Amino acid sequence: MLGFYPSLLRLRALVKCHYVFQKYLKNYNVSLLPQRAKLIHSRSVVPFVGSSEGQRFQTVLLDEEKSRLLLGAKDHIYLLDPDNINKHPKKLSWPAPRDRVDICILAGKNPLTECANFIRVLHIYNRTHIYTCGTGAFHPTCAFLEVKGHKEDTWLHIHSNTVESGRMKCPFDPHQPFASVLTDHYLYAGTTSDFLGKDSMFSRSLGPPPDQHYIRTDISEDYWINEGKFISAHPIADTYNPDDDKIYFFFREASRDGSTKDKTVLSRVARICQNDVGGLRSLTNKWTTFLKARLVCSIPGPDGVDTHFDELQDIFLLPRRDERNPMVYGVFTTTSSIFRGSAVCVYNMEDIRAVFNGPYAHKEGPDHRWVEYEGRIPYPRPGTCPSRTYDPHIKTTKDFPDEVISFIRLHPLMYNFVHPMTGRPIFTRINTEYRLTQIVVDHVAAEDGQYAVMFLGTDMGSVLKVVSITQENWYTEEIILEELQVFKVYVANIVYVCVCVQQQLFVGGSDGLVQVSLHRCHIYGQGCAECCLARDPYCAWDGTQCSRYIPASKRRARRQDIKHGDPSSHCWDTEDGKEAYEGEKVLYGVESNSSFLECVSQSQQALVRWFVLKPGADHRQEVYVMHLGDIHTNCFPFLL
């Protein structure tokens, strides 16, 4: 509370603080660059010096085994040290041929943002080679890239004799959503196979000779994939039998139900067997095990009307002890014209498999609604991988009976939906200026349990650091630990984020790449209470400062409470802990003059409230300060 004793020292400080306040007020809603400059100055954010406007750092490959980071950009591939991205970076130039650029421009494409070789594929092929593909000025091209040498002497070389067409492996359009994964020397890719971007398909190519089986989805708008936008692909083992290994991929597509001619956007999870080699007579060179299901991310509403987040933007698989059952985190946005919103939903792989083992959907024609199929299901069950363990007579998919092939061609959709584990999103943002576009999740061990910390990229160039905490009553509490402006305001998109063992976050955008520290414990003040109130699993009070929490540390004075953030039970024996428990801090001002009140706590979870006690008054009155949105000031002018 405020008393009224003269303080000339405090008055002298008002001039500088008032200037800072006016400066922030002038720049409000114009730029958040002061925060970004502060992050760079503190080394919390380290920009890559090779960044430049229009480079479009779309593809990042982190090779933790050899401690190297490869970046795919416009006409270039970079090789960086993940411990220090600006230490001896290597650059390989791989532009599109001049004639291809000219043809691209004549076709009406933008010469700066489309008619170049934008690198979209970077996958480890073996210990010495990387398989890479670029858009090639709307003429996709692939090749093998060799990484030679060690440390500072490393250099990159593209083998010209391996250059081949990238059609059906890489998109034509550098802006098009795309997904690919390389496993067992096979490349699985979800993209479009034509210049106009009409034929969306999921395919397999490459492969060790002589087993180079090229397979793709069937061309059928009403059944298989329609205007697909692919998000990610992952090899996941379903059982301990390697014949059951599958590729799960996530996408969104336009779908038309029988009740209307209008198309709606729906999110999907699909899967195919890795040992699928296509059919013998029907579905030759087409998947014979392709199945898909709908991913639902919605908020239950009154009268059974849910608020749906239909557009899948990104997927992250968080590994668990059982490699067959990772946690599936998805970022979704709305297609609603009424409000803007983003949400994060979490799914269990066991629930996804249960849907694929459930009933199939069926419709008799393009104008009929999808209903549950109640007829006879042929043997072996459509979508089952061929295995001698299950049936010695069915060694490959070419041995499937014709009725199995015919059935799956018209029934690739499952009737049941995949719902999130909690029945609703674990994190939502409604009617904000930004949309969530990307997600990476880090599993963090804290003093009071295990927590999943989410790093969420936005289309405004920022990254949200969020932890979702489940309380005893299964209520999920969303806590935004930080919001970091790592790029300039109004960046078109954050295209990639990844966490590595060095506890760093790499964020690629349209104009560059930055390295972000996961733990910035120094921002939580100099006391135990604020450190505890921060509820950051990466940080704990060690007796002298708020520092990085290391589970194996032998320090005894570690104070941390992520679940409740209660400093009164953890910091009771410290001076700032007593203040937090008592709940008051006294500041004296000068009557009829302005005093500056600290209104922004170092911890986002702490609430600062000020009360004034005027001379002769029996009760104190609360001081209500102006809300300035995203302005982060350390003081606030108030006329006494």
PELIN-V420025 format. One line per field, one symbol per residue. ss: DSSP state (@ for helix, = for strand, . for the rest). phi: phi as a letter, one per 40 degrees, with the letter a starting at -180 (. if undefined). psi: psi as a letter, one per 20 degrees, with the letter a starting at -180 (. if undefined). A space follows every 10 residues. Layout:
# PELIN-V420025
ss: ???
phi: ???
psi: ???
This chain:
# PELIN-V420025
ss: .==....@@@ @@@@@@@@@@ @@@@@@@... ..@@@@@@@@ @...===... ........== ===....=== ==.=.===== =..=.....= ===....@@@ @@@@@@.... .......=== ====....== ====...... ========.. @@@.====.@ @@.==..... ........== ===..===== ==.......= ======.... ....==.... ........== ======.... .@@@.===== =====..... ...======= ===....... .....=.... ======.==. .@@@..==.. ========.. ......==== ===....... ========@@ @@@@@@...= ==........ ==........ .......... ......@@@. .@@@@@@@@@ ..==...==. ......==== .....===== ======..== ========.. .========= .....===== =====..... ...======. ...======. ..=====... @@@@...@@@ @@@@....== =....===.. ........=. ......@@@@ ....@@@@@@ @@....==.. ...===.... .........= ==........ ===....... ......===.
phi: .bbbbdaccc cccccccccc ccccccccgb abcdcccccc ccgcbbcccc cacgcfccbb bbbccbfabb bbbcgabbbb cccacbcfcb bbcaccddcc cccccccgcc ccbbcacccb babccacbbb cbbbcffgad bbacbbbbgb fcccabaccc cbcacbcgba ccccccdaaa abafgbbbab abbbdcgccc abbbaggccc ccccbaccca ccbcbbfcbc babacbccbc cccccbbcbb abacbbccca cccbcbcbbb aaccccbgcc bbfcfbcbbc bbaccbbabd bcggccccbc ccbabbbccb dcccbccbbb bbbcbcccab ababbbbbdc cccccccccc caacacbbcc bccbccccbc ddhcccaccc accbcbcccc cdcccccccb bcccccccbc dcgaccabbb fccbbcbbab bbcbcbcbib bbccbbcbcb gbbcbbbbbc cccgccbcbc cabbccbccg ccaccababb ccfbbbbbbc bibbbbccbb ccccgbbccc ccccfcccba cbhbacbccb dcccccccba accbfbcccb bccbcccccc ccgbbcbbbb cgbcbbbcbb ccccccbbbb bbbcdgccbc bccccccbgc cbbcaacacc
psi: rpampqnhgh hhihgghhgg ghghhhjpjg qjhhgghhgg hjjhpoqpij qrpjhmnhpp oonhgjmqpp ppaojqpqor ohhnijolqq pppmrqqghh gghgghijqp hgihmrnopi poqpgaiiqp pqqrhklkmq qqrpppoqaq chjqqqppoh iiprpjpjhq qgpiipqqqq qppkjppppo aqjrhikhnp rprpacqpqj lmopqrqqno higepolqoq grqpppphai ohijpropqp rqrpqoriiq iqqqpqqqpr qqphjpjrrg gqlpkqpjjp qqqpppoqop rqkjoqopoh ophqqpooqr gohimqpopq pqrqjqigqp qqqpqpqphh hghhghjaqq qpqirijqqp rppjapprqq ppipppphhg oiinhriiiq qhhgghghhi lipqhqqoqq giirqipqop lrhrqphqpq ppopprhkap qoppooqrjj jrppoqpppo ahjjppppoo gqopnirqqk qhqpipqqpr ijlqppppah jaqqppphpm hiikajrhgh ghhhkoiiqq pjhhrorppo hiqjphkppp nhhhlnhhih khjqghhhgh ghjqpppqap qjrpqppoio qhpiiqpppq qpoqpiqhqq qqopqppkdj pnqirpppo.
